[in-house]
Amino acid sequence: MIRTLVCIVAIIALLHLNGCGVFGVVAHAVPQYTQPRYTNLAGHSVGVMVWADTAVKIDWPGLSLDTANSLNAKLTELAKKESLLKGSTFPVKPASIVRYQMDHPEIEMSDISTVAPRLGVDRLIYIEVEEFATRATDSVELFRGSMVATLRVVEVTGGVAKVAYEENGIRCVFPHKVPDEGLPRGNDYQFYVGTVNEFTNELLKRFVPVEIP
């Protein structure tokens, strides 16, 4: 009995002396999340449109559709459990939007706020891809995924559209900590898929809280 009391007193004393450290460890274990920058998708129909620079499109003709499909799929899945996406619907598939872009090449010269009302959604997530690569800048033999784009969210109300959110120069690299000189192993397909996935994960941070690694 005495031994038990001594142990209890010792533990209490240890916690008292190291309280800050102990609670610091507990606090450090609590997950931290990014703060979304645009929070008005809930309850609205949403579409995703991706435009790519001509030079990018020549090298990567499927990039617009693949990027749109990736982001659309992730938002659709998150809408099932994320309050900031509650009630969001995604009625227009990215393939249909890409088909519209192909059938109407003149819209490339139009302001996106004049195009959005034609797509049948309340919110259009519009991405302009300015740069895309699967190889390192200084060596075409080494692999390093990179992507740079501008994001706009267009709100459509009563047939009238306005750009409600805009962010330029959103960047990502793949893998996350790849050196500037690139990596000797891999192939273009792996780095293409990985870069698109990494970029759409980066875009998600603008719409929902994402746990910080």
Residue pairs with C-beta under 8 A, 6 or more apart in sequence:
15 22
31 211
31 212
32 211
32 212
33 209
33 210
33 211
33 212
34 205
34 209
34 210
34 212
35 209
36 84
36 205
36 206
36 207
36 208
36 209
37 165
37 167
37 205
37 206
38 153
38 164
38 165
38 206
38 207
39 84
39 207
40 123
40 153
40 155
40 164
41 75
41 84
41 85
41 88
41 123
41 207
42 83
42 84
42 85
42 86
42 87
42 88
43 86
43 87
43 88
44 87
44 88
44 89
44 121
44 122
44 123
45 88
45 89
45 90
45 91
45 92
45 120
45 121
45 122
45 123
46 75
46 88
46 89
46 90
46 121
46 122
46 123
46 124
46 125
47 90
47 91
47 92
47 97
47 119
47 120
47 121
47 123
47 124
47 125
48 68
48 71
48 72
48 75
48 94
48 97
48 124
48 125
48 127
49 68
49 94
49 97
49 101
49 112
49 119
49 124
49 125
49 126
49 127
50 63
50 64
50 65
50 67
50 68
50 94
50 98
50 126
50 127
50 128
50 129
51 64
51 101
51 108
51 126
51 127
51 128
51 129
52 60
52 63
52 64
52 128
52 129
52 132
53 128
53 129
53 130
53 131
56 63
56 129
56 130
56 131
56 132
57 63
57 64
59 132
60 132
60 192
63 129
63 132
63 196
64 98
64 101
64 129
65 94
65 95
65 98
66 196
67 127
67 129
67 196
67 199
67 200
68 94
68 97
68 98
68 127
69 94
69 95
70 196
70 197
70 200
71 125
71 127
71 200
71 203
71 204
72 90
72 93
72 94
74 200
74 201
74 204
75 85
75 88
75 90
75 204
75 207
76 90
78 85
78 204
78 208
79 85
79 86
79 87
79 88
79 89
79 90
82 208
84 207
84 208
84 209
85 207
85 208
91 120
91 121
92 119
92 120
92 121
97 119
100 118
100 119
101 107
101 108
107 115
112 124
112 126
112 152
112 154
112 161
112 163
113 154
113 161
113 162
113 163
114 161
116 124
116 126
116 154
116 156
116 161
117 156
117 159
117 160
117 161
121 156
122 155
122 156
122 157
123 153
123 154
123 155
123 156
124 153
124 154
124 156
124 161
125 151
125 152
125 153
125 203
126 151
126 152
126 153
126 154
127 149
127 150
127 151
127 152
127 203
128 149
128 150
128 152
129 147
129 148
129 149
130 148
130 149
130 150
131 146
131 147
131 148
131 149
132 146
132 147
132 148
132 195
133 144
133 145
133 146
133 147
134 143
134 144
134 145
134 188
134 191
134 192
134 195
135 141
135 142
135 143
135 144
135 182
135 188
135 191
136 142
136 143
136 144
136 180
136 181
136 182
137 144
137 180
138 180
138 181
139 181
139 182
141 184
142 181
142 182
142 183
142 184
143 182
143 183
143 184
143 185
143 186
143 187
143 188
143 190
143 191
144 173
144 174
144 178
144 179
144 180
144 181
144 182
144 183
144 191
145 172
145 173
145 174
145 175
145 178
145 191
145 192
145 194
145 195
145 198
146 171
146 172
146 173
146 174
146 195
147 171
147 172
147 195
147 196
147 198
147 199
148 169
148 170
148 171
149 170
149 199
150 166
150 167
150 168
150 169
150 170
151 165
151 166
151 167
151 170
151 203
151 206
152 163
152 165
152 166
153 163
153 164
153 165
153 166
154 161
154 162
154 163
154 164
155 161
155 162
155 164
165 206
167 206
170 199
170 202
170 203
171 202
172 195
172 198
172 199
172 201
172 202
173 195
173 198
174 191
174 194
174 195
174 197
174 198
175 183
175 194
175 198
176 198
201 210
204 210
